[in-house]
Amino acid sequence: MNDPSSNGASTDELIACPDCDALFRAPVLEHAQRIDCPHCRCRISEKKRGTLQRSAAFASSAAVLFVVAHFFPFVSIEAGSRGNQTALFGSVGALYANGSPGLACMVAIFIVAAPAAAIIGILYVLLPLLMGRRLIGAKAVCRFVFDTLPWNMIEVFMLGILVSLLKLSKLATVHLGISFWAFAVLILCVTASFSMIDRLDLWRRLEAVGGKPEGAAVS
Amino acid sequence: MKTVAYPKHTAAARGLACCHVCGKVEAVAEEKCARCGAPLHLRKPDCLQRTIALTIAAALLYLPANLLPIMTVDTLTGGDDPSTILGGVVTFWNTGSYPVAVIIFVASVIIPILKIMTLLILCVAARYNRRPKSATKVYRLTEVVGRWSMVDVFVVAILVSVVQLDSLMSIRPGPAALAFSGVVILTMLAAHTFDQRLIWDVTRPFEDEP
């Protein structure tokens, strides 16, 4: 099986390890199987049952939570008679208005744009795929989603929130808004959605549904 | 790029390239992946030069990021109070918030330094590596851990947007905030540009080959 020159069964496909570039043949995975690289032993592909459905479900919940997390009040502070409350989306504007367009850009890209692109993009790819279709530009969208994934920093932002809450609690009274909790669950949903996707499997299915609308190769 | 003798067991030795995006193995002569349209190459082009350039740029930016103030607190009584990253860590430590002081210190000081050193060492070691397995693990770790350095920039962003109580107290960002995000972005790009397959290119073929 490790020898690439031996022509295996038609279900086999060529695989090159992304870590060490070892070339070998492996069968297309059925349920609950995995492929490890025979040379460097890293995990290459792992298939579980119904992962794309679950991934799409988590991504859908993430889409709802995203709206709640970004447009509802996040934290409000009080010091004496003065108070201030901020929504995540509004904080970009607040940063810009306070004369720090650079920081506003960072938050806009890493906390608003990148997660939004990931959630919308993966739903655009997965939902039609589960119904055996591929929308226009789905491959380009799928590439874009995985290219921008490292720039999605919502979990880092959450740590930043916890640190600044500790700092703020010494200066003023702090109240957590509904969007704080939505944001926490949003992180779980996005992480769950993307950790379930086996990239090899996703692209193989994406290729299989192309061109022939009746080809229901999706289990 | 000069021709390199790839180990016999690799896809590159047969002129095959594994698509970075979708993992399909195709002849590199095709130039573009037939499945997803991403450009194909045996190894990422000029990856050592690019990684070293980006890492050095990050190392240079690291100086202003630590020497300049990251934020300034304006209060009714005290006037300006600019603080650097290290100053913030010391403040947290002195006020008894030890865990927070440690988190900020690790994320903002230790991780960037380690990451810059690791990337430079990996670039050199790619040619003389005896322990590719651990080098790959180290590379994977730098890729995952690097983004957490951004936490201090986000803390400043959150404080600036929340603490706006007119004359009573307000917080302004300092120039170090942007410089530091530059460090994080450059090291992330550098890690992304590095091709981990170079680590294995100097190793022997399958040891357990029949």
Chai-1 contact restraints between the chains, C-beta under 6 A:
chainA,res_idxA,chainB,res_idxB,connection_type,confidence,min_distance_angstrom,max_distance_angstrom,comment,restraint_id
A,L14,B,V25,contact,1.0,0.0,6.0,A-B,restraint_1
A,A16,B,A11,contact,1.0,0.0,6.0,A-B,restraint_2
A,A16,B,C18,contact,1.0,0.0,6.0,A-B,restraint_3
A,A16,B,V25,contact,1.0,0.0,6.0,A-B,restraint_4
A,D19,B,T136,contact,1.0,0.0,6.0,A-B,restraint_5
A,D19,B,Q196,contact,1.0,0.0,6.0,A-B,restraint_6
A,C20,B,W200,contact,1.0,0.0,6.0,A-B,restraint_7
A,D21,B,T10,contact,1.0,0.0,6.0,A-B,restraint_8
A,D21,B,A11,contact,1.0,0.0,6.0,A-B,restraint_9
A,D21,B,A12,contact,1.0,0.0,6.0,A-B,restraint_10
A,D21,B,R197,contact,1.0,0.0,6.0,A-B,restraint_11
A,A22,B,H9,contact,1.0,0.0,6.0,A-B,restraint_12
A,L23,B,A11,contact,1.0,0.0,6.0,A-B,restraint_13
A,H39,B,F206,contact,1.0,0.0,6.0,A-B,restraint_14
A,I77,B,V162,contact,1.0,0.0,6.0,A-B,restraint_15
A,A79,B,L165,contact,1.0,0.0,6.0,A-B,restraint_16
A,R82,B,L165,contact,1.0,0.0,6.0,A-B,restraint_17
A,R82,B,L168,contact,1.0,0.0,6.0,A-B,restraint_18
A,N84,B,Q164,contact,1.0,0.0,6.0,A-B,restraint_19
A,T86,B,S161,contact,1.0,0.0,6.0,A-B,restraint_20
A,T86,B,V162,contact,1.0,0.0,6.0,A-B,restraint_21
A,S91,B,S161,contact,1.0,0.0,6.0,A-B,restraint_22
A,A94,B,S161,contact,1.0,0.0,6.0,A-B,restraint_23
A,L95,B,S161,contact,1.0,0.0,6.0,A-B,restraint_24
A,S100,B,P173,contact,1.0,0.0,6.0,A-B,restraint_25
A,G102,B,L178,contact,1.0,0.0,6.0,A-B,restraint_26
A,L103,B,A157,contact,1.0,0.0,6.0,A-B,restraint_27
A,L103,B,P173,contact,1.0,0.0,6.0,A-B,restraint_28
A,L103,B,A177,contact,1.0,0.0,6.0,A-B,restraint_29
A,M106,B,S181,contact,1.0,0.0,6.0,A-B,restraint_30
A,V107,B,A157,contact,1.0,0.0,6.0,A-B,restraint_31
A,K139,B,C36,contact,1.0,0.0,6.0,A-B,restraint_32
A,R143,B,V21,contact,1.0,0.0,6.0,A-B,restraint_33
A,R143,B,C36,contact,1.0,0.0,6.0,A-B,restraint_34
A,M153,B,R147,contact,1.0,0.0,6.0,A-B,restraint_35
A,M153,B,M150,contact,1.0,0.0,6.0,A-B,restraint_36
A,V156,B,R147,contact,1.0,0.0,6.0,A-B,restraint_37
A,V156,B,W148,contact,1.0,0.0,6.0,A-B,restraint_38
A,V156,B,M150,contact,1.0,0.0,6.0,A-B,restraint_39
A,V156,B,V151,contact,1.0,0.0,6.0,A-B,restraint_40
A,F157,B,F154,contact,1.0,0.0,6.0,A-B,restraint_41
A,L159,B,V151,contact,1.0,0.0,6.0,A-B,restraint_42
A,G160,B,V151,contact,1.0,0.0,6.0,A-B,restraint_43
A,G160,B,F154,contact,1.0,0.0,6.0,A-B,restraint_44
A,G160,B,V155,contact,1.0,0.0,6.0,A-B,restraint_45
A,G160,B,I158,contact,1.0,0.0,6.0,A-B,restraint_46
A,V163,B,V100,contact,1.0,0.0,6.0,A-B,restraint_47
A,V163,B,V155,contact,1.0,0.0,6.0,A-B,restraint_48
A,S164,B,V155,contact,1.0,0.0,6.0,A-B,restraint_49
A,S164,B,I158,contact,1.0,0.0,6.0,A-B,restraint_50
A,S164,B,L159,contact,1.0,0.0,6.0,A-B,restraint_51
A,L166,B,S97,contact,1.0,0.0,6.0,A-B,restraint_52
A,L166,B,V100,contact,1.0,0.0,6.0,A-B,restraint_53
A,L200,B,G23,contact,1.0,0.0,6.0,A-B,restraint_54
A,W203,B,C22,contact,1.0,0.0,6.0,A-B,restraint_55
A,W203,B,R35,contact,1.0,0.0,6.0,A-B,restraint_56
A,E207,B,R35,contact,1.0,0.0,6.0,A-B,restraint_57
